[in-house]
Amino acid sequence: MSTSTSDTTTTFDRSAAITRSMLGWGVVAGPFYLVVGLALALTRPGFDLSRHALSLLMLGEWGWLQRANLALAGVMTIVAAVGMIRAIRNGRGLALGVLTSVYGGALVLSAVFAPDPRGGFPAGEADGTASLSGILHLVFGAVGFAAVAAAAFAYAGWSRRVGAPKRAVLGVVLGVVIVAGFFGGAALSTSAAGVALLWLAVVAAWTWLAVASAHVYAWAPHPLGAH
């Protein structure tokens, strides 16, 4: 039995293919950001992973590399968020996409406004009064983490609705870890424990984005009309 060329052509859904392609960037964004960030952290003189938040890499002579890293990760997150909105157009699914886009936008804006020097990094730079750029970096960071935590809770609600209770539990757990890690880390930012909590929040946020993007990717219609 043969399949005609016209049948093959008419069953291919270009829109579904684009949606799935966009969701794929949500899986890529976190590993890209973390691998590049860790490579910079291990090669920048004076940077100590136990004392310095990754955002401090935006400072100094090679700071543009971390700015580009964060901005690109933010753009990839926004693309994945649009994919979510295309795939799920109502209810918690729509909220999931909108909140994820806010997170991506906050990442891009955090890359535009660099933090203030802290903990002796960059070398020779002392902690001083907060600058406008440093304040805006913190504000956009807070907005971004609040948005991604809310997105994780919206994802949990959507997962329950589509019959994936284990994914729902994972969404809630990662949402709680993001909130506790970021705000706990911000409160203890001058200590090693605070930096560790911030790292936990960052990893949890990227983990959630990858899990959610992969889940929506698998749930969305296949471009060839068959799973």
Phi and psi in degrees as a GROMACS rama.xvg file:
@    title "Ramachandran Plot"
@    xaxis  label "Phi"
@    yaxis  label "Psi"
@TYPE xy
-116.229  157.208  SER-2
-111.559  128.322  THR-3
-71.0646  155.12  SER-4
-62.4317  -36.2434  THR-5
-66.0103  -37.7732  SER-6
-64.1534  -42.3869  ASP-7
-63.0937  -40.4249  THR-8
-67.1406  -44.5372  THR-9
-72.1763  -19.8463  THR-10
-89.8065  -6.91592  THR-11
-84.4884  122.745  PHE-12
-100.739  100.703  ASP-13
-62.7289  -38.8616  ARG-14
-61.9671  -42.4287  SER-15
-64.7227  -37.2947  ALA-16
-65.0859  -41.445  ALA-17
-64.156  -43.1967  ILE-18
-59.3769  -47.0291  THR-19
-64.1618  -38.7527  ARG-20
-61.459  -41.5526  SER-21
-65.0312  -40.0614  MET-22
-65.1304  -30.2417  LEU-23
-59.9399  -30.4455  GLY-24
-66.2022  -24.104  TRP-25
-68.5277  -26.6845  GLY-26
-78.6263  -32.9961  VAL-27
-79.5138  -34.4534  VAL-28
-55.589  -50.1061  ALA-29
-63.1563  -54.3464  GLY-30
-57.4177  -39.2117  PRO-31
-58.8518  -50.6814  PHE-32
-62.4161  -45.938  TYR-33
-69.7956  -41.398  LEU-34
-65.1386  -46.5635  VAL-35
-65.1791  -44.1049  VAL-36
-61.0891  -43.444  GLY-37
-67.8789  -36.851  LEU-38
-62.0378  -41.7115  ALA-39
-68.3285  -40.5841  LEU-40
-62.1271  -35.4348  ALA-41
-82.9635  -9.85252  LEU-42
-116.017  -7.38093  THR-43
-88.2064  122.469  ARG-44
-59.0024  133.255  PRO-45
87.8057  -7.55425  GLY-46
-85.7871  130.095  PHE-47
-122.765  114.876  ASP-48
-60.3663  -25.1583  LEU-49
-83.0305  -13.593  SER-50
-122.619  -18.6975  ARG-51
-118.722  133.99  HIS-52
-72.2033  150.248  ALA-53
-59.4411  -28.8337  LEU-54
-63.9491  -23.2902  SER-55
-65.8237  -17.2501  LEU-56
-65.9555  -11.3785  LEU-57
-73.8653  -10.4908  MET-58
-94.0111  157.024  LEU-59
89.6537  -174.817  GLY-60
-60.1208  -39.07  GLU-61
-102.096  18.9256  TRP-62
-61.4636  -26.208  GLY-63
-62.4933  -26.1067  TRP-64
-66.0398  -43.3446  LEU-65
-71.8337  -34.0369  GLN-66
-60.0092  -46.0922  ARG-67
-64.6403  -39.8521  ALA-68
-59.4221  -48.6656  ASN-69
-66.7774  -41.4674  LEU-70
-64.964  -43.7607  ALA-71
-64.0812  -40.735  LEU-72
-62.9998  -37.8128  ALA-73
-64.5634  -41.9931  GLY-74
-64.1201  -42.8736  VAL-75
-61.4631  -37.5448  MET-76
-64.7754  -42.2136  THR-77
-63.1443  -41.4382  ILE-78
-60.9603  -44.7765  VAL-79
-63.0343  -37.952  ALA-80
-63.0547  -41.1319  ALA-81
-63.4152  -37.5009  VAL-82
-61.0084  -40.1558  GLY-83
-63.1895  -43.2733  MET-84
-64.5678  -39.4088  ILE-85
-65.1992  -36.4082  ARG-86
-79.4854  -37.6738  ALA-87
-126.279  111.808  ILE-88
-104.757  9.71611  ARG-89
-152.22  168.655  ASN-90
59.0288  -146.245  GLY-91
-64.4539  -26.9017  ARG-92
-63.9471  -41.5125  GLY-93
-65.9156  -42.2498  LEU-94
-60.8671  -38.6011  ALA-95
-57.0883  -47.7797  LEU-96
-67.1547  -42.2297  GLY-97
-64.5115  -45.4316  VAL-98
-65.6297  -36.6398  LEU-99
-66.4178  -36.427  THR-100
-66.5137  -35.6158  SER-101
-63.2827  -42.1629  VAL-102
-59.3266  -46.9528  TYR-103
-62.0975  -41.8738  GLY-104
-63.55  -38.8434  GLY-105
-65.2844  -35.7085  ALA-106
-63.4236  -43.9469  LEU-107
-62.8766  -44.1446  VAL-108
-67.9038  -33.3336  LEU-109
-65.0016  -29.6158  SER-110
-73.8387  -28.7905  ALA-111
-72.2077  -40.7508  VAL-112
-106.561  109.094  PHE-113
-76.8757  153.213  ALA-114
-74.9963  170.076  PRO-115
-84.107  152.556  ASP-116
-56.6107  145.456  PRO-117
-154.819  144.877  ARG-118
63.2556  27.7946  GLY-119
82.1638  13.1669  GLY-120
-124.652  133.684  PHE-121
-64.5895  159.874  PRO-122
-55.6908  131.413  ALA-123
89.5872  -8.20219  GLY-124
-96.3967  121.772  GLU-125
-90.4599  151.793  ALA-126
-63.5263  133.694  ASP-127
-135.261  -159.68  GLY-128
-69.9537  151.48  THR-129
-69.384  131.969  ALA-130
-92.2905  166.684  SER-131
-60.9561  -41.731  LEU-132
-61.2426  -44.0509  SER-133
-63.7077  -40.0304  GLY-134
-65.3936  -44.6486  ILE-135
-65.0216  -35.2869  LEU-136
-60.3867  -44.5707  HIS-137
-65.9401  -40.7564  LEU-138
-62.5292  -48.2929  VAL-139
-67.3328  -32.6154  PHE-140
-63.1956  -44.7484  GLY-141
-63.4493  -43.4348  ALA-142
-61.1304  -44.0711  VAL-143
-62.8231  -46.087  GLY-144
-70.1745  -35.222  PHE-145
-64.0971  -40.5032  ALA-146
-66.8781  -43.6041  ALA-147
-70.3424  -32.4692  VAL-148
-66.0959  -43.8882  ALA-149
-62.8437  -37.5846  ALA-150
-63.3125  -38.4519  ALA-151
-63.4706  -39.3165  ALA-152
-70.3037  -37.4967  PHE-153
-64.8467  -38.272  ALA-154
-62.1091  -39.6003  TYR-155
-60.5888  -43.2996  ALA-156
-64.4833  -41.9119  GLY-157
-65.5626  -40.1224  TRP-158
-62.0659  -40.8313  SER-159
-61.4257  -40.3529  ARG-160
-66.3744  -33.4618  ARG-161
-94.2512  11.0112  VAL-162
80.3458  36.584  GLY-163
-126.254  71.8432  ALA-164
-62.9235  -33.5157  PRO-165
-67.3338  -38.8418  LYS-166
-64.8308  -34.9505  ARG-167
-63.1254  -43.8156  ALA-168
-63.3738  -43.1268  VAL-169
-60.9992  -40.0769  LEU-170
-60.8702  -43.9371  GLY-171
-64.1284  -45.7286  VAL-172
-60.758  -47.1313  VAL-173
-66.7282  -35.7165  LEU-174
-60.9661  -44.2648  GLY-175
-64.8242  -42.684  VAL-176
-63.0712  -40.4924  VAL-177
-61.479  -48.3323  ILE-178
-62.6424  -50.8482  VAL-179
-65.0105  -40.9692  ALA-180
-66.328  -46.1052  GLY-181
-69.9097  -52.3641  PHE-182
-72.293  -32.1363  PHE-183
-68.0969  -40.9774  GLY-184
-66.2252  -38.1067  GLY-185
-64.1835  -37.8551  ALA-186
-70.2455  -30.0083  ALA-187
-114.223  31.5244  LEU-188
-61.9376  -21.7468  SER-189
-86.1845  -2.46878  THR-190
-113.308  163.281  SER-191
-63.467  -34.8724  ALA-192
-63.9303  -39.3108  ALA-193
-64.5783  -42.3235  GLY-194
-64.0449  -39.8932  VAL-195
-63.3984  -38.9568  ALA-196
-66.7384  -39.4973  LEU-197
-62.7911  -42.1996  LEU-198
-59.6655  -42.3935  TRP-199
-60.1046  -42.5396  LEU-200
-65.0572  -42.2104  ALA-201
-62.6748  -48.9698  VAL-202
-64.1817  -39.9506  VAL-203
-64.213  -39.7124  ALA-204
-63.9743  -46.1082  ALA-205
-68.6542  -35.2289  TRP-206
-62.151  -45.0594  THR-207
-61.6418  -44.5532  TRP-208
-59.7912  -42.9962  LEU-209
-64.7346  -44.1694  ALA-210
-63.5961  -47.06  VAL-211
-65.6087  -43.3554  ALA-212
-62.8816  -43.1361  SER-213
-65.4672  -38.2697  ALA-214
-65.4366  -48.9724  HIS-215
-65.2356  -36.107  VAL-216
-57.6856  -48.3026  TYR-217
-68.7656  -31.7937  ALA-218
-77.7363  -32.0845  TRP-219
-66.7037  153.18  ALA-220
-58.3447  139.974  PRO-221
-74.5076  140.035  HIS-222
-62.1461  -21.7095  PRO-223
-96.5592  4.85475  LEU-224
78.226  13.2321  GLY-225
-146.033  144.257  ALA-226
